[in-house]
Amino acid sequence: MAKAKLVLVTGATGKQGGAVVEALLTWGHQVRALTRNSASPAANRLREHGVEIAVGDFSDQDSLVRAARGADAVYAMSTPYEQGAEKETGQGVTITDAAKAAGVAHFIYSSVASANRATGISHFDGKYAVEKHLQASGVPYTIVAPVFFMENLLQPWMLSGVRQGKLAMALPARRLLQQITVADIGAFVAAVIERGDPVFGRRFDIAGDELTGKVAAAILSKATGREVHYEGFPPEVLRAQSEDLALMFEWFDSTGYTADIKSLRRDFPEVKWHTFEQWARQQDWSVLDQGQTS
């Protein structure tokens, strides 16, 4: 392992940021977590694991500069689902500028796979706008761009269907979709931070597996011990809820992610790279019973 580094992690109380924190601690690094509320239960849980807490807000650049000062690296992520893609781009620009002002030696930006391919999906385009700002900033950077999360299955919008024995997605049953678990994102970010110079200026689309909805449903049937069948539906159904989501699933069907899974496994063997089946076997599926008794 390279010498221990101090890494500022944004989004540390969420799934993706939390996985980054866990991987960094496992590999012997120090973590400083950015949070708006240092007294929250999530912040206290991080403290219990030896994480330093830095109070800061994306709307307050000075607070971000203070949080980044003294860190060897910054892992930055933001989400379009709270305030929209435009606000997310603004957040990404602000943290980039703060890292530059603080003299951070390595900035890792969490984007999305294929954001650099003019998809027309607003939250992909928003992240790509941050990438372009970062590339022009002069800050040494690496862009980590994951595909569809396996953990999406555990979100209420998909889990309720699995409880009823169906894996429902706005894709044809035989359409391949690349997926990744957040644990592999965390491990990949840790690997990138350890490598330093050789990954400066590089962009990595990352995925752990590629499979159809039909195959995923069969794997879930085995892992959960209950019959799960795949149910595809038209992306149009999503439009009332979100134009952006509808566009994304239409793009999954027409084009799709193109991460080089074989090369990733070869070049980053220290990342465990879970298949969907390995991930499904590791989940606690008693969560499927909880919704039926509440």
Secondary structure, DSSP 8 states (H G I E B T S, - for coil): -----EEEETTTTSHHHHHHHHHHHHTT-EEEEEES-TTSHHHHHHHHTT-EEEE-BTTBHHHHHHHHTT-SEEEE---HHHH-HHHHHHHHHHHHHHHHHTT-S-EEEE--TTGGG----HHHHHHHHHHHHHHHH---EEEEEE-EEGGGGGSHHHHHHHHTTEEEESS-TT-EEEEE-HHHHHHHHHHHHHH-GGGTTEEEEE-SEEEEHHHHHHHHHHHHTS--EEEE--THHHHTT-HHHHHHHHHHHHT-----HHHHHHH-TTS----HHHHHHHS-TTHHHHHHH-
